[in-house]
Amino acid sequence: MIQAYNYLLENFPAKRAVMYPAKNRKELKKVYDDIVSLSKRSPYCKIDLTKENQEYAIGVKESALELKSKLNNILNPQISGFQSKTVSVSDESILSAKLLNENTENLPSTIQIQVNTLANVQVNRGKELMHSSYALPVGKYNFQVDVLEETYPLTFVQKDRVNNEESIKNMADFLNQSVPGINASVEKSNSREYSRILITSDMSGRFGEKNYTFEDTKLYGKGVVDFFGLNRMEKASACADFELNGVEKQTATNTFTLENTLHISLHNSAEQPVTLRITPDSNQILTAVDSCLSTYNSIIGLAKDRTLNNKEHYSASKLIGEMKSLEKLYGEELTACGIRALEDGTLKIDDSLAVSAAEDGGMESLFTRENGFIARLMDKAEAIAINPMEYLEKTIVTYPNNEKNSFNNPYVTSMYSGLFFNSYC
């Protein structure tokens, strides 16, 4: 008995998602009543108390409890993957989308977006200047930058006589440090001997409107705006133009949010609308389903290993046979959800079919149907957990005396096995 208990501590119970299968007195009382009823109806048996038998019985019971726990979890609205949502996009090269939260009640189940034009930021490309030339004289250069509704008066100081390549770099650094809302950098031209300044705005704007402009403020002489060509606009800013379920919309950027729930990023324009659908999150659902099947298969594996070790372990074969009967009875239901029964009795997921079933609600129906496979499997897991001795070889000593109302047979599993009732509480 002590050896079996030590084995239980090291190897079982399996890490069940819910610690206690019976979570209240009512459930605990039902388990107790089922055990008493079973004891009254069962014959008294003699069991060989070998370490192998004890470990097998413990393993079967714990796997059954784990399976029952996982099935309960997947049906629990607060835990179940069936409550998780995601968004599928028909063409992610045009746009992408992600849910910011699970509250999708205010969103339509299907959204169509046709992207006509993307939002553009203003782009200014300056004059191409030869690197080796020393064209900008030493001095102070006053100019101003207007960005949207803000004006920034600036003074650029050329302390030393440097070549154009260094002057362009100094101006780009100066603008980045002095003017918010724009980004300046040095751009190489097609000829290696020339460079120019490249300026972009952080945000787009209405078509044709300038987000920023430069102006020399010195009354005489040549200023830096003219020297670098800071006002040479190559591309005007523009808002994104798209249709949302047939209604024309515009945004200043290529990203926006619907109902504070769905974040959308536009990537390319297209002639055809892109369809977005709010669907169950197949990844979370299939992860939970796969976990359940893994525990289911572990019960089959325990029984299979026992029959391989000894052909006379016919009770383990009985367990496999009962599981196979369930699979055969609900074969069509399982196949429709992409779950395939293998020859040895284990279950395997067909990813493509299972993903479709998860997204169209078929997988949820499999788990929530009152008289379906999962409902029967829950009953079977409970029966195995209460009486794993059913699948262990034993010799009948006496049958119950049903003529005496007060006659109760001992609960066989309490004789040795560590299948303690307090596993439930």
Helices and strands as residue ranges (DSSP letters): H 2-11, H 25-41, E 44-46, H 51-75, G 81-83, E 85-89, E 95-99, E 110-117, E 121-125, E 129-130, E 139-147, E 150-158, H 164-178, E 182-188, E 194-204, E 212-216, H 224-228, E 233-235, E 240-244, E 247-251, E 255-258, E 262-266, E 274-280, H 282-309, H 314-329, H 331-336, E 339-341, E 347-349, H 351-360, H 362-368, H 373-386, G 388-391, E 395-398, G 412-415, G 421-424
